[in-house]
Amino acid sequence: MDVDTIRRDFPVLSREVKGKPLVYLDSAATSQKPAAVIDKVADCYRRYNANPHRGIHTLSEESTEEYEGAREKLAAFLGAETSGVVFTRNCTEAINLVAYAWARRNLGRGDKILATVTEHHSNIVPWQIVSRETGVAVEYLPVTDDGYLDLSGLDKLLDGSVKLVAVSGASNVLGTVNDLSALVAAAHDAGALVLVDGAQLVPHTQVDFDELGADFLAVAGHKMLGPSGIGALIARPELLEEMEPFMGGGGMIVDVTLEGSKWIEPPWKFEAGTPPLAEAIGLGAAVDYLSGIGMDRVRHHEQVLAEHALAKFAELDDFTLYGPQEPADRLATFSFNVGDSRGGIIHPHDAGTFFDSAGIAVRAGHHCAKPLMRRLGVVATCRASCYIYNTPAEIDALVDTVHRMRKFFIGVQ
């Protein structure tokens, strides 16, 4: 993979921050966008901006063709049925769609939802809301000290009362790529459906929905080079057929009378109102871009970065890295804290500001995973997260800045 050529496709990477070349290590929060995606969004507004599925004029027909073309691209990219791809605003909305349109109608007191303590708030809070409204219990798989899901008690947990397992494909904090095959098989054997939060998984490796075997997969477009404001729920079409709409309004009906309404078939049944036209089309361009590189090469590049980073981190004193130490088990996403020999840590917000002064963009905070922060025994961490445009030299810049940070805050090299 020619990273230098890829970097030239991303206009923002040519800018400076605080007088230094930008080192962008915050792709777990949102990825940067290649010119191909930016141009595709601009082309939509310049040439065929019109409400899809709403008009018989040329622009509306063109926008409909592009919008549905984006759906077909995403379906092919993920090995899914086109009728099983529902566009949403983001991954969070995709999970909430399942919570409101499936869980609230199918679960009740005596049932359980099984999540994990490593989940992003997006895959915890919706189930807690469902619990308050229906009486369903929410339980959590624990995590081991080295950052893996602890499946040792899974058989006991899957006792027939669990109706849904909600699990991330990869942790946005620990970088752990979860081995989902055993979990999906065990859940199905116990009669439970499986929802995979793919926000951190889909951008970084090949995902085939059919092979994955899950029932729902939530996708975040902006983390995979697409525009903000677009995501998707990938689902088995027969489940979407059984589910009631998440929202009501224009574009999702066959007929409306003053007495009642009939819904159109999925996926449009779940896309009430004017859809995110330019955002979906931009996501289609992002799929084209990633497909052009090849997801196997994306994964390989990030494993090279992970190996390099883990070796460099191992040379650091007073540095705590959270998550697996094996590159093959993780993303090139690293949560860490920098401390001193007395056991204190430099607050991640101070560290984040110090990194920014060096032109390095990292995330500092709880990463929308407060239960996991409590499990780790910290209130926050710094997080450096890589993608296709990052280089080993940028990892070196991060590590060099850690050395200078330790000298600045605690007076040691």
Secondary structure by P-SEA (a helix, b strand, c coil): ccaaaaaaaccccccccccccccccccccbbbbcaaaaaaaaaaaacccccccccccaaaaaaaaaaaaaaaaaaaaaccccccccccccaaaaaaaaaaccccccccccbbbbbcccccccccaaaaaaaacccbbbbbbbbccccccccccccccccccccbbbbbcccccccccccaaaaaaaaaaabbbbbbcccccccccccccccccccbbbbbcccccccccbbbbbccaaaaaacccccccccccccccccccccccccccccccccaaaaaaaaaaaaaaaaaacaaaaaaaaaaaaaaaaaaaaacccccccccccccccccbbbbbbbccccccccaaaaaaaaaaacbbbbbcccccaaaaaaacccbbbbbbbcccccaaaaaaaaaaaaaaaaaacccc
